[in-house]
Amino acid sequence: MKDMKFGEGWSLGRLRRAGVASPLSLLKRLSMGLALSLLVGCAAGPSRLDQALMADRGAVGRNQGVEQAYHVFCPDVLQITIDSNKQQTAANRGNRAIQLVSVPSVSSCSLLPSGKYAIDADGRIDLGPFGKPRVEGRSPPQLVNLLSDEIGVPAERIHVKVVEYNSQQIYLYGQVMPDGLAKSSQRAVPYRGPETVLNLLQRVGGITPGAASNDVNVVRSNLANNQPPLVFHIDLGAIVMNQDQSTNLRLQPFDRVFVGEAKKSSLEKCIPPCLRPVYEKITGMRRPGSFSYGEPLPAVQNLKANLAARSMPIRPTTARGTADED
């Protein structure tokens, strides 16, 4: 082999001619080998838990009576509807009540228009000539009885529904589908009553393909009892796949729901970006319309577009009005 002079290095071309593999090709081979080994190990049984969760149709039965158990607070908004008479009440049992009625038990000039009523900071709603009853902390059935006493109308003709849940939240963390691709999956969603964990996840769009079914927990504050927080383990796989509802906890206001990440999702971060779509497809982590960890998020794309637009030269413009007057 020819001796090297001072300052002279081996080029990639010389390495190839000498029959030695270049460092770049070795890196590619190692990456391909690692990726193929991961694919073989994870492709045996791709999880379809995220799709089965959204395909479940039992939410109606599980959520029966949830809205009636919700307790209202400021600044929730109520929809109050009063039927005009018993005949129309029977004809409108399909949740199609009349929007404006008179109250026969009071003077004909006193009307309570059906509509939306926001709960004020003092926990009351303004009913005009019927006063401002305090409604906070009551459920819709309790509000029906309260309004019946206040305005003198039979309870069976009064309908109360919460149309805006603004006072209480549930906090989501981890592998939950984002609220739009440009937003974070960690967010607060309105609490709408004691719905189950499964129903909540369905309402917010489900879980990501990389979620771990055996790593779902609900953390509940226990400050009222001066005790540490309560932690409930949710076996989401058993709930969705085996219809085992024993751990399908009913949520309370301000609960925190944590959805962990599966091992195959963690391993994906070690795979080169060019191979991640193939890995996601084989392992069942990639669905139509879902984003890949190797793809730039729309927020990053929008940021690049804004920076490119700012770097463009700005053309001078003439203010309208001053130029016209001249």
Secondary structure as a PSIPRED ss2 file (coil, helix, strand):
# PSIPRED VFORMAT (PSIPRED V4.0)

   1 M C   1.000  0.000  0.000
   2 K C   1.000  0.000  0.000
   3 D C   1.000  0.000  0.000
   4 M C   1.000  0.000  0.000
   5 K C   1.000  0.000  0.000
   6 F C   1.000  0.000  0.000
   7 G C   1.000  0.000  0.000
   8 E C   1.000  0.000  0.000
   9 G C   1.000  0.000  0.000
  10 W C   1.000  0.000  0.000
  11 S C   1.000  0.000  0.000
  12 L H   0.000  1.000  0.000
  13 G H   0.000  1.000  0.000
  14 R H   0.000  1.000  0.000
  15 L H   0.000  1.000  0.000
  16 R H   0.000  1.000  0.000
  17 R H   0.000  1.000  0.000
  18 A C   1.000  0.000  0.000
  19 G C   1.000  0.000  0.000
  20 V C   1.000  0.000  0.000
  21 A C   1.000  0.000  0.000
  22 S C   1.000  0.000  0.000
  23 P H   0.000  1.000  0.000
  24 L H   0.000  1.000  0.000
  25 S H   0.000  1.000  0.000
  26 L H   0.000  1.000  0.000
  27 L H   0.000  1.000  0.000
  28 K H   0.000  1.000  0.000
  29 R H   0.000  1.000  0.000
  30 L H   0.000  1.000  0.000
  31 S H   0.000  1.000  0.000
  32 M H   0.000  1.000  0.000
  33 G H   0.000  1.000  0.000
  34 L H   0.000  1.000  0.000
  35 A H   0.000  1.000  0.000
  36 L H   0.000  1.000  0.000
  37 S H   0.000  1.000  0.000
  38 L H   0.000  1.000  0.000
  39 L H   0.000  1.000  0.000
  40 V H   0.000  1.000  0.000
  41 G H   0.000  1.000  0.000
  42 C H   0.000  1.000  0.000
  43 A C   1.000  0.000  0.000
  44 A C   1.000  0.000  0.000
  45 G C   1.000  0.000  0.000
  46 P C   1.000  0.000  0.000
  47 S C   1.000  0.000  0.000
  48 R C   1.000  0.000  0.000
  49 L H   0.000  1.000  0.000
  50 D H   0.000  1.000  0.000
  51 Q H   0.000  1.000  0.000
  52 A H   0.000  1.000  0.000
  53 L H   0.000  1.000  0.000
  54 M H   0.000  1.000  0.000
  55 A H   0.000  1.000  0.000
  56 D C   1.000  0.000  0.000
  57 R C   1.000  0.000  0.000
  58 G C   1.000  0.000  0.000
  59 A H   0.000  1.000  0.000
  60 V H   0.000  1.000  0.000
  61 G H   0.000  1.000  0.000
  62 R H   0.000  1.000  0.000
  63 N C   1.000  0.000  0.000
  64 Q C   1.000  0.000  0.000
  65 G C   1.000  0.000  0.000
  66 V C   1.000  0.000  0.000
  67 E H   0.000  1.000  0.000
  68 Q H   0.000  1.000  0.000
  69 A H   0.000  1.000  0.000
  70 Y C   1.000  0.000  0.000
  71 H C   1.000  0.000  0.000
  72 V C   1.000  0.000  0.000
  73 F C   1.000  0.000  0.000
  74 C C   1.000  0.000  0.000
  75 P C   1.000  0.000  0.000
  76 D C   1.000  0.000  0.000
  77 V E   0.000  0.000  1.000
  78 L E   0.000  0.000  1.000
  79 Q E   0.000  0.000  1.000
  80 I E   0.000  0.000  1.000
  81 T E   0.000  0.000  1.000
  82 I E   0.000  0.000  1.000
  83 D C   1.000  0.000  0.000
  84 S C   1.000  0.000  0.000
  85 N C   1.000  0.000  0.000
  86 K H   0.000  1.000  0.000
  87 Q H   0.000  1.000  0.000
  88 Q H   0.000  1.000  0.000
  89 T H   0.000  1.000  0.000
  90 A H   0.000  1.000  0.000
  91 A H   0.000  1.000  0.000
  92 N C   1.000  0.000  0.000
  93 R C   1.000  0.000  0.000
  94 G C   1.000  0.000  0.000
  95 N C   1.000  0.000  0.000
  96 R C   1.000  0.000  0.000
  97 A C   1.000  0.000  0.000
  98 I C   1.000  0.000  0.000
  99 Q C   1.000  0.000  0.000
 100 L E   0.000  0.000  1.000
 101 V E   0.000  0.000  1.000
 102 S E   0.000  0.000  1.000
 103 V C   1.000  0.000  0.000
 104 P C   1.000  0.000  0.000
 105 S C   1.000  0.000  0.000
 106 V C   1.000  0.000  0.000
 107 S C   1.000  0.000  0.000
 108 S C   1.000  0.000  0.000
 109 C C   1.000  0.000  0.000
 110 S C   1.000  0.000  0.000
 111 L E   0.000  0.000  1.000
 112 L E   0.000  0.000  1.000
 113 P E   0.000  0.000  1.000
 114 S C   1.000  0.000  0.000
 115 G E   0.000  0.000  1.000
 116 K E   0.000  0.000  1.000
 117 Y E   0.000  0.000  1.000
 118 A E   0.000  0.000  1.000
 119 I C   1.000  0.000  0.000
 120 D C   1.000  0.000  0.000
 121 A C   1.000  0.000  0.000
 122 D C   1.000  0.000  0.000
 123 G C   1.000  0.000  0.000
 124 R E   0.000  0.000  1.000
 125 I C   1.000  0.000  0.000
 126 D C   1.000  0.000  0.000
 127 L C   1.000  0.000  0.000
 128 G H   0.000  1.000  0.000
 129 P H   0.000  1.000  0.000
 130 F H   0.000  1.000  0.000
 131 G C   1.000  0.000  0.000
 132 K C   1.000  0.000  0.000
 133 P C   1.000  0.000  0.000
 134 R E   0.000  0.000  1.000
 135 V C   1.000  0.000  0.000
 136 E C   1.000  0.000  0.000
 137 G C   1.000  0.000  0.000
 138 R C   1.000  0.000  0.000
 139 S C   1.000  0.000  0.000
 140 P H   0.000  1.000  0.000
 141 P H   0.000  1.000  0.000
 142 Q H   0.000  1.000  0.000
 143 L H   0.000  1.000  0.000
 144 V H   0.000  1.000  0.000
 145 N H   0.000  1.000  0.000
 146 L H   0.000  1.000  0.000
 147 L H   0.000  1.000  0.000
 148 S H   0.000  1.000  0.000
 149 D H   0.000  1.000  0.000
 150 E H   0.000  1.000  0.000
 151 I H   0.000  1.000  0.000
 152 G C   1.000  0.000  0.000
 153 V C   1.000  0.000  0.000
 154 P C   1.000  0.000  0.000
 155 A H   0.000  1.000  0.000
 156 E H   0.000  1.000  0.000
 157 R H   0.000  1.000  0.000
 158 I E   0.000  0.000  1.000
 159 H E   0.000  0.000  1.000
 160 V E   0.000  0.000  1.000
 161 K E   0.000  0.000  1.000
 162 V E   0.000  0.000  1.000
 163 V E   0.000  0.000  1.000
 164 E E   0.000  0.000  1.000
 165 Y C   1.000  0.000  0.000
 166 N C   1.000  0.000  0.000
 167 S C   1.000  0.000  0.000
 168 Q C   1.000  0.000  0.000
 169 Q E   0.000  0.000  1.000
 170 I E   0.000  0.000  1.000
 171 Y E   0.000  0.000  1.000
 172 L E   0.000  0.000  1.000
 173 Y E   0.000  0.000  1.000
 174 G E   0.000  0.000  1.000
 175 Q C   1.000  0.000  0.000
 176 V E   0.000  0.000  1.000
 177 M C   1.000  0.000  0.000
 178 P C   1.000  0.000  0.000
 179 D C   1.000  0.000  0.000
 180 G C   1.000  0.000  0.000
 181 L C   1.000  0.000  0.000
 182 A C   1.000  0.000  0.000
 183 K C   1.000  0.000  0.000
 184 S C   1.000  0.000  0.000
 185 S C   1.000  0.000  0.000
 186 Q C   1.000  0.000  0.000
 187 R E   0.000  0.000  1.000
 188 A E   0.000  0.000  1.000
 189 V E   0.000  0.000  1.000
 190 P E   0.000  0.000  1.000
 191 Y C   1.000  0.000  0.000
 192 R C   1.000  0.000  0.000
 193 G C   1.000  0.000  0.000
 194 P C   1.000  0.000  0.000
 195 E C   1.000  0.000  0.000
 196 T E   0.000  0.000  1.000
 197 V H   0.000  1.000  0.000
 198 L H   0.000  1.000  0.000
 199 N H   0.000  1.000  0.000
 200 L H   0.000  1.000  0.000
 201 L H   0.000  1.000  0.000
 202 Q H   0.000  1.000  0.000
 203 R H   0.000  1.000  0.000
 204 V C   1.000  0.000  0.000
 205 G C   1.000  0.000  0.000
 206 G C   1.000  0.000  0.000
 207 I E   0.000  0.000  1.000
 208 T C   1.000  0.000  0.000
 209 P C   1.000  0.000  0.000
 210 G C   1.000  0.000  0.000
 211 A E   0.000  0.000  1.000
 212 A E   0.000  0.000  1.000
 213 S E   0.000  0.000  1.000
 214 N E   0.000  0.000  1.000
 215 D E   0.000  0.000  1.000
 216 V E   0.000  0.000  1.000
 217 N E   0.000  0.000  1.000
 218 V E   0.000  0.000  1.000
 219 V E   0.000  0.000  1.000
 220 R E   0.000  0.000  1.000
 221 S C   1.000  0.000  0.000
 222 N C   1.000  0.000  0.000
 223 L H   0.000  1.000  0.000
 224 A H   0.000  1.000  0.000
 225 N H   0.000  1.000  0.000
 226 N C   1.000  0.000  0.000
 227 Q C   1.000  0.000  0.000
 228 P C   1.000  0.000  0.000
 229 P C   1.000  0.000  0.000
 230 L E   0.000  0.000  1.000
 231 V E   0.000  0.000  1.000
 232 F E   0.000  0.000  1.000
 233 H E   0.000  0.000  1.000
 234 I E   0.000  0.000  1.000
 235 D C   1.000  0.000  0.000
 236 L H   0.000  1.000  0.000
 237 G H   0.000  1.000  0.000
 238 A H   0.000  1.000  0.000
 239 I H   0.000  1.000  0.000
 240 V H   0.000  1.000  0.000
 241 M H   0.000  1.000  0.000
 242 N C   1.000  0.000  0.000
 243 Q C   1.000  0.000  0.000
 244 D C   1.000  0.000  0.000
 245 Q C   1.000  0.000  0.000
 246 S C   1.000  0.000  0.000
 247 T C   1.000  0.000  0.000
 248 N C   1.000  0.000  0.000
 249 L C   1.000  0.000  0.000
 250 R E   0.000  0.000  1.000
 251 L C   1.000  0.000  0.000
 252 Q C   1.000  0.000  0.000
 253 P C   1.000  0.000  0.000
 254 F C   1.000  0.000  0.000
 255 D C   1.000  0.000  0.000
 256 R E   0.000  0.000  1.000
 257 V E   0.000  0.000  1.000
 258 F E   0.000  0.000  1.000
 259 V E   0.000  0.000  1.000
 260 G E   0.000  0.000  1.000
 261 E E   0.000  0.000  1.000
 262 A C   1.000  0.000  0.000
 263 K H   0.000  1.000  0.000
 264 K H   0.000  1.000  0.000
 265 S H   0.000  1.000  0.000
 266 S H   0.000  1.000  0.000
 267 L H   0.000  1.000  0.000
 268 E H   0.000  1.000  0.000
 269 K C   1.000  0.000  0.000
 270 C C   1.000  0.000  0.000
 271 I C   1.000  0.000  0.000
 272 P C   1.000  0.000  0.000
 273 P H   0.000  1.000  0.000
 274 C H   0.000  1.000  0.000
 275 L H   0.000  1.000  0.000
 276 R H   0.000  1.000  0.000
 277 P H   0.000  1.000  0.000
 278 V H   0.000  1.000  0.000
 279 Y H   0.000  1.000  0.000
 280 E H   0.000  1.000  0.000
 281 K H   0.000  1.000  0.000
 282 I H   0.000  1.000  0.000
 283 T H   0.000  1.000  0.000
 284 G C   1.000  0.000  0.000
 285 M C   1.000  0.000  0.000
 286 R C   1.000  0.000  0.000
 287 R C   1.000  0.000  0.000
 288 P C   1.000  0.000  0.000
 289 G C   1.000  0.000  0.000
 290 S C   1.000  0.000  0.000
 291 F C   1.000  0.000  0.000
 292 S C   1.000  0.000  0.000
 293 Y C   1.000  0.000  0.000
 294 G C   1.000  0.000  0.000
 295 E C   1.000  0.000  0.000
 296 P C   1.000  0.000  0.000
 297 L C   1.000  0.000  0.000
 298 P H   0.000  1.000  0.000
 299 A H   0.000  1.000  0.000
 300 V H   0.000  1.000  0.000
 301 Q H   0.000  1.000  0.000
 302 N H   0.000  1.000  0.000
 303 L H   0.000  1.000  0.000
 304 K H   0.000  1.000  0.000
 305 A H   0.000  1.000  0.000
 306 N H   0.000  1.000  0.000
 307 L H   0.000  1.000  0.000
 308 A H   0.000  1.000  0.000
 309 A H   0.000  1.000  0.000
 310 R H   0.000  1.000  0.000
 311 S H   0.000  1.000  0.000
 312 M C   1.000  0.000  0.000
 313 P C   1.000  0.000  0.000
 314 I C   1.000  0.000  0.000
 315 R C   1.000  0.000  0.000
 316 P C   1.000  0.000  0.000
 317 T C   1.000  0.000  0.000
 318 T C   1.000  0.000  0.000
 319 A C   1.000  0.000  0.000
 320 R C   1.000  0.000  0.000
 321 G C   1.000  0.000  0.000
 322 T H   0.000  1.000  0.000
 323 A H   0.000  1.000  0.000
 324 D H   0.000  1.000  0.000
 325 E H   0.000  1.000  0.000
 326 D C   1.000  0.000  0.000
